[in-house]
Amino acid sequence: MARTRRTVSLEEKIEKAQNAVYLAKDKYDAAVEELNQLLKKKREMQRKDIQKAFETSTRTYDEIMEFLIGKPDPDEE
């Protein structure tokens, strides 16, 4: 009978460990989803800031694009 008890005990431990893994995965998935939503919100806020800065800028579209792409400013050379 001792052998049967060990098997049951081992099965119980396996089941407990599986449940712990499932719970941890669910928490991980929820945390990843929350992070993705927060990053999405941050990017949207940054887009709005850039758009607002563009609308109030005295620079031309070409000047802004050259700056963003990284072309050197001819006035600085």
Secondary structure, DSSP 8 states (H G I E B T S, - for coil): -HHHHHHHHHHHHHHHHHHHHHHHHHHHHHHHHHHHHHHHHHHHHHHHHHHHHHHH-SS-HHHHHHHHHT---GGG-
